[in-house]
Amino acid sequence: MSASAGVPFVDFRPHVAALRGEIEAAVARVLDSGWFILGPECEAFERELAAAFGAREAVAVANGTDALMLALESLGIGPGDEVVTSTLSAAFSGLAIRRAGATPVFVDLDPRTLNLSPEAVERALTPRTRAIMPVHLYGHPADLDPLLELCRRHGLRLVEDACQAHGAQYKGRTVGTLGDVGGLSFYPTKNLGAFGDGGAILVNDPERARRLRQLRNGGQSDRYKHELVGVNSRLDELHAAVLRAKLRHLDEWGRRRRALAALYHQELQGCGLELPEEQPYARAVYHLYVIRHDRRDALMAALKERGVGTLIHYPIPLHLQPCFAGPGGQAGSRPVAEREAGRILSLPMYPELAEEQVRFVARAVRESLSGLK
Ligand SMILES: Cc1ncc(COP(=O)(O)O)c(C=O)c1O
């Protein structure tokens, strides 16, 4: 695709065009089946997803927020319990904890990856802490070994927010499967995205998987017998069918994102930006490609003028969000997150981006930076 008219932050048209035949066949299969909720497509998707990620089971739900909320509930975590998590994430990570009835404790970050800092986690533990919830932000795995060690020492659960990290690996193992439960989101922009909302929980304990299937379906143990106070968080058959078709491409899309990240890296080296660095323990899948610069807002405006779409993930650390306001949440309390939230900028990153478009963006970044001096 030509970059002469600029590069949007995201463009689904080439994605849909490339997949149209497969998607239409999947949709037709569901229409012809006459079965629309919790049927053979959902069951097959759960099996295929679990196999692709190396989990014993996967439970499909309506979105990533529910995946995390139900994951916590399935572990018996709720009112009176604290869950330690990263302060730089989609607010939905924190909302899932609150909606499960527990209290999120937002901690500061490892400045290299912007994932939660194990030292900050350790300092935040209290007798009420029940779980640690790392977020594999931007598709780069959090450093899990120190967190797993903390969990072992303190009898805590590890709940992975892998919503942005489909297929990323930590020391050779797929993230989302290393803790007690992992949550995935299939929001359209995610590496595996639906044409609407969707989510799933990865789980290695079959009894917990059974409980999660009950919780997502109103808590029913048998038809019309509600044993638990569940929710309605089912993935419909249409989306399960679409996601099955797309799942077959996830590895190839992950490799493409990595290749595009390498090209950005090559084109942007030495121009005074901080670039994302893959850590030795990580195989990142670049859900987002996030650069850092002290004059981020001016850079963002200059890129907009050159037709390059960018976004900020995320401008407000969660401890400063009005919905999470409370004691311990004052400005200045998480210095790394507060500083970096003012420096981060996400460049266009999706598998259908052409090399020419990446070069266009990189050139625009270089020109914008020299214009700022
Ligand atoms: C890190 C993270 N956690 C949780 C969520 C929530 O997922 P969803 O939007 O599918 O509810 C998202 C996506 O929005 C996310 O990026």
The ligand as a Gaussian input file, in Angstrom:
#p B3LYP/6-31G(d) Opt

LIG

0 1
 C       -4.005000      -4.988000      29.067000
 C       -5.486000      -5.094000      28.881000
 N       -6.240000      -5.632000      29.860000
 C       -7.571000      -5.752000      29.731000
 C       -8.239000      -5.342000      28.595000
 C       -9.723000      -5.472000      28.509000
 O      -10.119000      -6.223000      27.408000
 P      -11.563000      -5.961000      26.734000
 O      -11.524000      -4.622000      26.077000
 O      -11.712000      -7.093000      25.764000
 O      -12.578000      -6.045000      27.832000
 C       -7.491000      -4.778000      27.559000
 C       -8.110000      -4.307000      26.313000
 O       -8.840000      -3.399000      26.243000
 C       -6.082000      -4.646000      27.707000
 O       -5.336000      -4.098000      26.735000

